[in-house]
Amino acid sequence: MLASPWWVYFVIGGILLSGYLSMKYSREEREFEQEWIEKEGNVYMERLAEERARRTKEGS
């Protein structure tokens, strides 16, 4: 390994850094998407509850 040119070490380091950053940001994006999905789901469930209450009120 010591017989390799100096730039090979930079290439290997760049590959490792790129892999690390890719994993880090994909995890962050997944967490952000999960929060967004939960938020939108809560909005939808609130809308359903309001509609159910409105129909119950109209039916009475």
KELUMTOR-499300 format. One record per atom (N, C-alpha, C, CB): residue number from 1; residue in three letters; atom name; x negated, y, z negated. Coordinates in Angstrom, 2 decimals, always signed. Glycine has a CB too. Layout:
<fibas>
<fiba pos="NUM" code="ALA" site="CA" xx="X" yy="Y" zz="Z"/>
...
</fibas>
This chain:
<fibas>
<fiba pos="1" code="MET" site="N" xx="-0.83" yy="-1.18" zz="+0.00"/>
<fiba pos="1" code="MET" site="CA" xx="+0.00" yy="+0.00" zz="+0.00"/>
<fiba pos="1" code="MET" site="C" xx="-0.88" yy="+1.25" zz="+0.00"/>
<fiba pos="1" code="MET" site="CB" xx="+0.94" yy="+0.00" zz="-1.21"/>
<fiba pos="2" code="LEU" site="N" xx="-2.05" yy="+1.19" zz="-0.60"/>
<fiba pos="2" code="LEU" site="CA" xx="-2.93" yy="+2.35" zz="-0.63"/>
<fiba pos="2" code="LEU" site="C" xx="-3.53" yy="+2.65" zz="+0.74"/>
<fiba pos="2" code="LEU" site="CB" xx="-4.03" yy="+2.15" zz="-1.64"/>
<fiba pos="3" code="ALA" site="N" xx="-3.48" yy="+1.69" zz="+1.66"/>
<fiba pos="3" code="ALA" site="CA" xx="-4.03" yy="+1.90" zz="+2.99"/>
<fiba pos="3" code="ALA" site="C" xx="-3.06" yy="+2.65" zz="+3.90"/>
<fiba pos="3" code="ALA" site="CB" xx="-4.41" yy="+0.57" zz="+3.61"/>
<fiba pos="4" code="SER" site="N" xx="-1.83" yy="+2.88" zz="+3.45"/>
<fiba pos="4" code="SER" site="CA" xx="-0.82" yy="+3.57" zz="+4.26"/>
<fiba pos="4" code="SER" site="C" xx="-1.15" yy="+5.06" zz="+4.35"/>
<fiba pos="4" code="SER" site="CB" xx="+0.59" yy="+3.37" zz="+3.68"/>
<fiba pos="5" code="PRO" site="N" xx="-0.76" yy="+5.71" zz="+5.45"/>
<fiba pos="5" code="PRO" site="CA" xx="-0.94" yy="+7.16" zz="+5.56"/>
<fiba pos="5" code="PRO" site="C" xx="-0.13" yy="+7.89" zz="+4.49"/>
<fiba pos="5" code="PRO" site="CB" xx="-0.53" yy="+7.65" zz="+6.98"/>
<fiba pos="6" code="TRP" site="N" xx="-0.55" yy="+9.09" zz="+4.14"/>
<fiba pos="6" code="TRP" site="CA" xx="+0.09" yy="+9.84" zz="+3.06"/>
<fiba pos="6" code="TRP" site="C" xx="+1.54" yy="+10.18" zz="+3.35"/>
<fiba pos="6" code="TRP" site="CB" xx="-0.67" yy="+11.11" zz="+2.81"/>
<fiba pos="7" code="TRP" site="N" xx="+1.89" yy="+10.40" zz="+4.62"/>
<fiba pos="7" code="TRP" site="CA" xx="+3.25" yy="+10.80" zz="+4.95"/>
<fiba pos="7" code="TRP" site="C" xx="+4.25" yy="+9.66" zz="+4.75"/>
<fiba pos="7" code="TRP" site="CB" xx="+3.31" yy="+11.29" zz="+6.38"/>
<fiba pos="8" code="VAL" site="N" xx="+3.77" yy="+8.43" zz="+4.73"/>
<fiba pos="8" code="VAL" site="CA" xx="+4.67" yy="+7.29" zz="+4.51"/>
<fiba pos="8" code="VAL" site="C" xx="+5.29" yy="+7.38" zz="+3.12"/>
<fiba pos="8" code="VAL" site="CB" xx="+3.90" yy="+5.94" zz="+4.67"/>
<fiba pos="9" code="TYR" site="N" xx="+4.52" yy="+7.84" zz="+2.14"/>
<fiba pos="9" code="TYR" site="CA" xx="+5.04" yy="+7.99" zz="+0.78"/>
<fiba pos="9" code="TYR" site="C" xx="+6.16" yy="+9.03" zz="+0.73"/>
<fiba pos="9" code="TYR" site="CB" xx="+3.91" yy="+8.37" zz="-0.18"/>
<fiba pos="10" code="PHE" site="N" xx="+6.00" yy="+10.11" zz="+1.50"/>
<fiba pos="10" code="PHE" site="CA" xx="+7.05" yy="+11.13" zz="+1.56"/>
<fiba pos="10" code="PHE" site="C" xx="+8.31" yy="+10.57" zz="+2.21"/>
<fiba pos="10" code="PHE" site="CB" xx="+6.56" yy="+12.36" zz="+2.32"/>
<fiba pos="11" code="VAL" site="N" xx="+8.15" yy="+9.77" zz="+3.25"/>
<fiba pos="11" code="VAL" site="CA" xx="+9.31" yy="+9.17" zz="+3.91"/>
<fiba pos="11" code="VAL" site="C" xx="+10.04" yy="+8.25" zz="+2.95"/>
<fiba pos="11" code="VAL" site="CB" xx="+8.87" yy="+8.40" zz="+5.18"/>
<fiba pos="12" code="ILE" site="N" xx="+9.31" yy="+7.41" zz="+2.23"/>
<fiba pos="12" code="ILE" site="CA" xx="+9.93" yy="+6.49" zz="+1.27"/>
<fiba pos="12" code="ILE" site="C" xx="+10.62" yy="+7.28" zz="+0.16"/>
<fiba pos="12" code="ILE" site="CB" xx="+8.86" yy="+5.54" zz="+0.67"/>
<fiba pos="13" code="GLY" site="N" xx="+9.96" yy="+8.32" zz="-0.33"/>
<fiba pos="13" code="GLY" site="CA" xx="+10.57" yy="+9.18" zz="-1.36"/>
<fiba pos="13" code="GLY" site="C" xx="+11.84" yy="+9.85" zz="-0.84"/>
<fiba pos="13" code="GLY" site="CB" xx="+9.58" yy="+10.24" zz="-1.82"/>
<fiba pos="14" code="GLY" site="N" xx="+11.81" yy="+10.31" zz="+0.40"/>
<fiba pos="14" code="GLY" site="CA" xx="+12.99" yy="+10.93" zz="+0.99"/>
<fiba pos="14" code="GLY" site="C" xx="+14.15" yy="+9.95" zz="+1.13"/>
<fiba pos="14" code="GLY" site="CB" xx="+12.66" yy="+11.50" zz="+2.35"/>
<fiba pos="15" code="ILE" site="N" xx="+13.84" yy="+8.72" zz="+1.50"/>
<fiba pos="15" code="ILE" site="CA" xx="+14.88" yy="+7.69" zz="+1.61"/>
<fiba pos="15" code="ILE" site="C" xx="+15.50" yy="+7.42" zz="+0.24"/>
<fiba pos="15" code="ILE" site="CB" xx="+14.30" yy="+6.39" zz="+2.21"/>
<fiba pos="16" code="LEU" site="N" xx="+14.66" yy="+7.29" zz="-0.77"/>
<fiba pos="16" code="LEU" site="CA" xx="+15.17" yy="+7.04" zz="-2.12"/>
<fiba pos="16" code="LEU" site="C" xx="+16.00" yy="+8.22" zz="-2.64"/>
<fiba pos="16" code="LEU" site="CB" xx="+14.01" yy="+6.77" zz="-3.09"/>
<fiba pos="17" code="LEU" site="N" xx="+15.52" yy="+9.44" zz="-2.41"/>
<fiba pos="17" code="LEU" site="CA" xx="+16.26" yy="+10.62" zz="-2.83"/>
<fiba pos="17" code="LEU" site="C" xx="+17.60" yy="+10.72" zz="-2.10"/>
<fiba pos="17" code="LEU" site="CB" xx="+15.43" yy="+11.89" zz="-2.58"/>
<fiba pos="18" code="SER" site="N" xx="+17.59" yy="+10.44" zz="-0.81"/>
<fiba pos="18" code="SER" site="CA" xx="+18.82" yy="+10.47" zz="-0.03"/>
<fiba pos="18" code="SER" site="C" xx="+19.83" yy="+9.45" zz="-0.54"/>
<fiba pos="18" code="SER" site="CB" xx="+18.51" yy="+10.23" zz="+1.44"/>
<fiba pos="19" code="GLY" site="N" xx="+19.37" yy="+8.26" zz="-0.85"/>
<fiba pos="19" code="GLY" site="CA" xx="+20.26" yy="+7.23" zz="-1.38"/>
<fiba pos="19" code="GLY" site="C" xx="+20.85" yy="+7.64" zz="-2.72"/>
<fiba pos="19" code="GLY" site="CB" xx="+19.52" yy="+5.92" zz="-1.53"/>
<fiba pos="20" code="TYR" site="N" xx="+20.02" yy="+8.19" zz="-3.59"/>
<fiba pos="20" code="TYR" site="CA" xx="+20.50" yy="+8.64" zz="-4.90"/>
<fiba pos="20" code="TYR" site="C" xx="+21.55" yy="+9.73" zz="-4.76"/>
<fiba pos="20" code="TYR" site="CB" xx="+19.32" yy="+9.15" zz="-5.75"/>
<fiba pos="21" code="LEU" site="N" xx="+21.27" yy="+10.74" zz="-3.94"/>
<fiba pos="21" code="LEU" site="CA" xx="+22.21" yy="+11.84" zz="-3.77"/>
<fiba pos="21" code="LEU" site="C" xx="+23.51" yy="+11.37" zz="-3.12"/>
<fiba pos="21" code="LEU" site="CB" xx="+21.59" yy="+12.95" zz="-2.93"/>
<fiba pos="22" code="SER" site="N" xx="+23.40" yy="+10.43" zz="-2.19"/>
<fiba pos="22" code="SER" site="CA" xx="+24.59" yy="+9.88" zz="-1.56"/>
<fiba pos="22" code="SER" site="C" xx="+25.49" yy="+9.19" zz="-2.58"/>
<fiba pos="22" code="SER" site="CB" xx="+24.20" yy="+8.89" zz="-0.45"/>
<fiba pos="23" code="MET" site="N" xx="+24.90" yy="+8.40" zz="-3.45"/>
<fiba pos="23" code="MET" site="CA" xx="+25.68" yy="+7.72" zz="-4.49"/>
<fiba pos="23" code="MET" site="C" xx="+26.28" yy="+8.72" zz="-5.47"/>
<fiba pos="23" code="MET" site="CB" xx="+24.81" yy="+6.70" zz="-5.24"/>
<fiba pos="24" code="LYS" site="N" xx="+25.51" yy="+9.73" zz="-5.85"/>
<fiba pos="24" code="LYS" site="CA" xx="+25.96" yy="+10.72" zz="-6.82"/>
<fiba pos="24" code="LYS" site="C" xx="+27.17" yy="+11.49" zz="-6.28"/>
<fiba pos="24" code="LYS" site="CB" xx="+24.83" yy="+11.70" zz="-7.16"/>
<fiba pos="25" code="TYR" site="N" xx="+27.07" yy="+11.98" zz="-5.05"/>
<fiba pos="25" code="TYR" site="CA" xx="+28.15" yy="+12.80" zz="-4.51"/>
<fiba pos="25" code="TYR" site="C" xx="+29.36" yy="+11.97" zz="-4.09"/>
<fiba pos="25" code="TYR" site="CB" xx="+27.65" yy="+13.59" zz="-3.33"/>
<fiba pos="26" code="SER" site="N" xx="+29.16" yy="+10.72" zz="-3.72"/>
<fiba pos="26" code="SER" site="CA" xx="+30.32" yy="+9.88" zz="-3.41"/>
<fiba pos="26" code="SER" site="C" xx="+31.10" yy="+9.58" zz="-4.68"/>
<fiba pos="26" code="SER" site="CB" xx="+29.87" yy="+8.55" zz="-2.73"/>
<fiba pos="27" code="ARG" site="N" xx="+30.42" yy="+9.40" zz="-5.81"/>
<fiba pos="27" code="ARG" site="CA" xx="+31.10" yy="+9.18" zz="-7.09"/>
<fiba pos="27" code="ARG" site="C" xx="+31.88" yy="+10.43" zz="-7.49"/>
<fiba pos="27" code="ARG" site="CB" xx="+30.08" yy="+8.81" zz="-8.20"/>
<fiba pos="28" code="GLU" site="N" xx="+31.26" yy="+11.61" zz="-7.35"/>
<fiba pos="28" code="GLU" site="CA" xx="+31.94" yy="+12.86" zz="-7.68"/>
<fiba pos="28" code="GLU" site="C" xx="+33.17" yy="+13.06" zz="-6.80"/>
<fiba pos="28" code="GLU" site="CB" xx="+30.99" yy="+14.05" zz="-7.54"/>
<fiba pos="29" code="GLU" site="N" xx="+33.04" yy="+12.77" zz="-5.51"/>
<fiba pos="29" code="GLU" site="CA" xx="+34.16" yy="+12.93" zz="-4.60"/>
<fiba pos="29" code="GLU" site="C" xx="+35.30" yy="+11.97" zz="-4.94"/>
<fiba pos="29" code="GLU" site="CB" xx="+33.71" yy="+12.72" zz="-3.15"/>
<fiba pos="30" code="ARG" site="N" xx="+34.96" yy="+10.74" zz="-5.30"/>
<fiba pos="30" code="ARG" site="CA" xx="+35.96" yy="+9.75" zz="-5.67"/>
<fiba pos="30" code="ARG" site="C" xx="+36.73" yy="+10.22" zz="-6.91"/>
<fiba pos="30" code="ARG" site="CB" xx="+35.31" yy="+8.38" zz="-5.93"/>
<fiba pos="31" code="GLU" site="N" xx="+36.01" yy="+10.76" zz="-7.90"/>
<fiba pos="31" code="GLU" site="CA" xx="+36.65" yy="+11.27" zz="-9.12"/>
<fiba pos="31" code="GLU" site="C" xx="+37.56" yy="+12.45" zz="-8.80"/>
<fiba pos="31" code="GLU" site="CB" xx="+35.60" yy="+11.68" zz="-10.16"/>
<fiba pos="32" code="PHE" site="N" xx="+37.11" yy="+13.35" zz="-7.92"/>
<fiba pos="32" code="PHE" site="CA" xx="+37.92" yy="+14.50" zz="-7.53"/>
<fiba pos="32" code="PHE" site="C" xx="+39.18" yy="+14.04" zz="-6.82"/>
<fiba pos="32" code="PHE" site="CB" xx="+37.11" yy="+15.44" zz="-6.63"/>
<fiba pos="33" code="GLU" site="N" xx="+39.05" yy="+13.08" zz="-5.90"/>
<fiba pos="33" code="GLU" site="CA" xx="+40.21" yy="+12.57" zz="-5.18"/>
<fiba pos="33" code="GLU" site="C" xx="+41.19" yy="+11.90" zz="-6.13"/>
<fiba pos="33" code="GLU" site="CB" xx="+39.78" yy="+11.59" zz="-4.09"/>
<fiba pos="34" code="GLN" site="N" xx="+40.69" yy="+11.17" zz="-7.11"/>
<fiba pos="34" code="GLN" site="CA" xx="+41.57" yy="+10.51" zz="-8.09"/>
<fiba pos="34" code="GLN" site="C" xx="+42.34" yy="+11.55" zz="-8.89"/>
<fiba pos="34" code="GLN" site="CB" xx="+40.75" yy="+9.60" zz="-9.03"/>
<fiba pos="35" code="GLU" site="N" xx="+41.68" yy="+12.61" zz="-9.32"/>
<fiba pos="35" code="GLU" site="CA" xx="+42.36" yy="+13.68" zz="-10.05"/>
<fiba pos="35" code="GLU" site="C" xx="+43.43" yy="+14.33" zz="-9.18"/>
<fiba pos="35" code="GLU" site="CB" xx="+41.36" yy="+14.74" zz="-10.53"/>
<fiba pos="36" code="TRP" site="N" xx="+43.13" yy="+14.56" zz="-7.91"/>
<fiba pos="36" code="TRP" site="CA" xx="+44.08" yy="+15.18" zz="-6.99"/>
<fiba pos="36" code="TRP" site="C" xx="+45.29" yy="+14.27" zz="-6.79"/>
<fiba pos="36" code="TRP" site="CB" xx="+43.42" yy="+15.49" zz="-5.64"/>
<fiba pos="37" code="ILE" site="N" xx="+45.05" yy="+12.97" zz="-6.62"/>
<fiba pos="37" code="ILE" site="CA" xx="+46.14" yy="+12.01" zz="-6.44"/>
<fiba pos="37" code="ILE" site="C" xx="+47.03" yy="+11.98" zz="-7.68"/>
<fiba pos="37" code="ILE" site="CB" xx="+45.58" yy="+10.59" zz="-6.16"/>
<fiba pos="38" code="GLU" site="N" xx="+46.43" yy="+11.98" zz="-8.87"/>
<fiba pos="38" code="GLU" site="CA" xx="+47.22" yy="+11.98" zz="-10.10"/>
<fiba pos="38" code="GLU" site="C" xx="+48.04" yy="+13.26" zz="-10.22"/>
<fiba pos="38" code="GLU" site="CB" xx="+46.30" yy="+11.83" zz="-11.32"/>
<fiba pos="39" code="LYS" site="N" xx="+47.45" yy="+14.40" zz="-9.86"/>
<fiba pos="39" code="LYS" site="CA" xx="+48.16" yy="+15.67" zz="-9.93"/>
<fiba pos="39" code="LYS" site="C" xx="+49.35" yy="+15.67" zz="-8.98"/>
<fiba pos="39" code="LYS" site="CB" xx="+47.21" yy="+16.84" zz="-9.60"/>
<fiba pos="40" code="GLU" site="N" xx="+49.14" yy="+15.24" zz="-7.75"/>
<fiba pos="40" code="GLU" site="CA" xx="+50.23" yy="+15.19" zz="-6.78"/>
<fiba pos="40" code="GLU" site="C" xx="+51.30" yy="+14.19" zz="-7.20"/>
<fiba pos="40" code="GLU" site="CB" xx="+49.68" yy="+14.84" zz="-5.40"/>
<fiba pos="41" code="GLY" site="N" xx="+50.90" yy="+13.09" zz="-7.80"/>
<fiba pos="41" code="GLY" site="CA" xx="+51.86" yy="+12.11" zz="-8.29"/>
<fiba pos="41" code="GLY" site="C" xx="+52.72" yy="+12.68" zz="-9.40"/>
<fiba pos="41" code="GLY" site="CB" xx="+51.15" yy="+10.86" zz="-8.79"/>
<fiba pos="42" code="ASN" site="N" xx="+52.11" yy="+13.45" zz="-10.29"/>
<fiba pos="42" code="ASN" site="CA" xx="+52.88" yy="+14.10" zz="-11.37"/>
<fiba pos="42" code="ASN" site="C" xx="+53.87" yy="+15.10" zz="-10.81"/>
<fiba pos="42" code="ASN" site="CB" xx="+51.93" yy="+14.79" zz="-12.36"/>
<fiba pos="43" code="VAL" site="N" xx="+53.46" yy="+15.86" zz="-9.80"/>
<fiba pos="43" code="VAL" site="CA" xx="+54.36" yy="+16.83" zz="-9.17"/>
<fiba pos="43" code="VAL" site="C" xx="+55.54" yy="+16.09" zz="-8.56"/>
<fiba pos="43" code="VAL" site="CB" xx="+53.62" yy="+17.66" zz="-8.09"/>
<fiba pos="44" code="TYR" site="N" xx="+55.28" yy="+14.99" zz="-7.89"/>
<fiba pos="44" code="TYR" site="CA" xx="+56.35" yy="+14.20" zz="-7.26"/>
<fiba pos="44" code="TYR" site="C" xx="+57.30" yy="+13.63" zz="-8.31"/>
<fiba pos="44" code="TYR" site="CB" xx="+55.75" yy="+13.06" zz="-6.42"/>
<fiba pos="45" code="MET" site="N" xx="+56.74" yy="+13.11" zz="-9.41"/>
<fiba pos="45" code="MET" site="CA" xx="+57.59" yy="+12.53" zz="-10.46"/>
<fiba pos="45" code="MET" site="C" xx="+58.44" yy="+13.61" zz="-11.13"/>
<fiba pos="45" code="MET" site="CB" xx="+56.72" yy="+11.81" zz="-11.51"/>
<fiba pos="46" code="GLU" site="N" xx="+57.90" yy="+14.80" zz="-11.31"/>
<fiba pos="46" code="GLU" site="CA" xx="+58.68" yy="+15.91" zz="-11.87"/>
<fiba pos="46" code="GLU" site="C" xx="+59.82" yy="+16.28" zz="-10.93"/>
<fiba pos="46" code="GLU" site="CB" xx="+57.79" yy="+17.13" zz="-12.13"/>
<fiba pos="47" code="ARG" site="N" xx="+59.54" yy="+16.31" zz="-9.65"/>
<fiba pos="47" code="ARG" site="CA" xx="+60.56" yy="+16.63" zz="-8.66"/>
<fiba pos="47" code="ARG" site="C" xx="+61.67" yy="+15.57" zz="-8.69"/>
<fiba pos="47" code="ARG" site="CB" xx="+59.94" yy="+16.72" zz="-7.26"/>
<fiba pos="48" code="LEU" site="N" xx="+61.29" yy="+14.30" zz="-8.80"/>
<fiba pos="48" code="LEU" site="CA" xx="+62.29" yy="+13.24" zz="-8.90"/>
<fiba pos="48" code="LEU" site="C" xx="+63.14" yy="+13.39" zz="-10.16"/>
<fiba pos="48" code="LEU" site="CB" xx="+61.62" yy="+11.86" zz="-8.89"/>
<fiba pos="49" code="ALA" site="N" xx="+62.51" yy="+13.70" zz="-11.28"/>
<fiba pos="49" code="ALA" site="CA" xx="+63.25" yy="+13.88" zz="-12.53"/>
<fiba pos="49" code="ALA" site="C" xx="+64.22" yy="+15.05" zz="-12.43"/>
<fiba pos="49" code="ALA" site="CB" xx="+62.28" yy="+14.08" zz="-13.71"/>
<fiba pos="50" code="GLU" site="N" xx="+63.79" yy="+16.15" zz="-11.82"/>
<fiba pos="50" code="GLU" site="CA" xx="+64.67" yy="+17.30" zz="-11.64"/>
<fiba pos="50" code="GLU" site="C" xx="+65.85" yy="+16.95" zz="-10.75"/>
<fiba pos="50" code="GLU" site="CB" xx="+63.90" yy="+18.48" zz="-11.05"/>
<fiba pos="51" code="GLU" site="N" xx="+65.60" yy="+16.23" zz="-9.69"/>
<fiba pos="51" code="GLU" site="CA" xx="+66.67" yy="+15.83" zz="-8.79"/>
<fiba pos="51" code="GLU" site="C" xx="+67.64" yy="+14.88" zz="-9.50"/>
<fiba pos="51" code="GLU" site="CB" xx="+66.10" yy="+15.15" zz="-7.53"/>
<fiba pos="52" code="ARG" site="N" xx="+67.12" yy="+13.96" zz="-10.27"/>
<fiba pos="52" code="ARG" site="CA" xx="+67.96" yy="+13.02" zz="-11.03"/>
<fiba pos="52" code="ARG" site="C" xx="+68.82" yy="+13.79" zz="-12.03"/>
<fiba pos="52" code="ARG" site="CB" xx="+67.09" yy="+11.96" zz="-11.76"/>
<fiba pos="53" code="ALA" site="N" xx="+68.24" yy="+14.78" zz="-12.71"/>
<fiba pos="53" code="ALA" site="CA" xx="+68.99" yy="+15.58" zz="-13.68"/>
<fiba pos="53" code="ALA" site="C" xx="+70.06" yy="+16.40" zz="-12.96"/>
<fiba pos="53" code="ALA" site="CB" xx="+68.04" yy="+16.51" zz="-14.47"/>
<fiba pos="54" code="ARG" site="N" xx="+69.73" yy="+16.94" zz="-11.80"/>
<fiba pos="54" code="ARG" site="CA" xx="+70.70" yy="+17.73" zz="-11.04"/>
<fiba pos="54" code="ARG" site="C" xx="+71.88" yy="+16.87" zz="-10.61"/>
<fiba pos="54" code="ARG" site="CB" xx="+70.03" yy="+18.38" zz="-9.81"/>
<fiba pos="55" code="ARG" site="N" xx="+71.60" yy="+15.66" zz="-10.13"/>
<fiba pos="55" code="ARG" site="CA" xx="+72.67" yy="+14.76" zz="-9.69"/>
<fiba pos="55" code="ARG" site="C" xx="+73.52" yy="+14.32" zz="-10.87"/>
<fiba pos="55" code="ARG" site="CB" xx="+72.08" yy="+13.54" zz="-8.97"/>
<fiba pos="56" code="THR" site="N" xx="+72.89" yy="+14.08" zz="-12.01"/>
<fiba pos="56" code="THR" site="CA" xx="+73.64" yy="+13.69" zz="-13.21"/>
<fiba pos="56" code="THR" site="C" xx="+74.55" yy="+14.83" zz="-13.65"/>
<fiba pos="56" code="THR" site="CB" xx="+72.68" yy="+13.28" zz="-14.36"/>
<fiba pos="57" code="LYS" site="N" xx="+74.03" yy="+16.05" zz="-13.57"/>
<fiba pos="57" code="LYS" site="CA" xx="+74.81" yy="+17.22" zz="-13.96"/>
<fiba pos="57" code="LYS" site="C" xx="+75.98" yy="+17.43" zz="-13.01"/>
<fiba pos="57" code="LYS" site="CB" xx="+73.91" yy="+18.48" zz="-13.98"/>
<fiba pos="58" code="GLU" site="N" xx="+75.76" yy="+17.25" zz="-11.70"/>
<fiba pos="58" code="GLU" site="CA" xx="+76.82" yy="+17.41" zz="-10.71"/>
<fiba pos="58" code="GLU" site="C" xx="+77.88" yy="+16.32" zz="-10.85"/>
<fiba pos="58" code="GLU" site="CB" xx="+76.25" yy="+17.42" zz="-9.30"/>
<fiba pos="59" code="GLY" site="N" xx="+77.45" yy="+15.12" zz="-11.19"/>
<fiba pos="59" code="GLY" site="CA" xx="+78.37" yy="+13.99" zz="-11.32"/>
<fiba pos="59" code="GLY" site="C" xx="+79.27" yy="+14.08" zz="-12.53"/>
<fiba pos="59" code="GLY" site="CB" xx="+77.60" yy="+12.72" zz="-11.37"/>
<fiba pos="60" code="SER" site="N" xx="+78.85" yy="+14.81" zz="-13.53"/>
<fiba pos="60" code="SER" site="CA" xx="+79.64" yy="+14.89" zz="-14.78"/>
<fiba pos="60" code="SER" site="C" xx="+80.79" yy="+15.84" zz="-14.68"/>
<fiba pos="60" code="SER" site="CB" xx="+78.77" yy="+15.31" zz="-15.92"/>
</fibas>
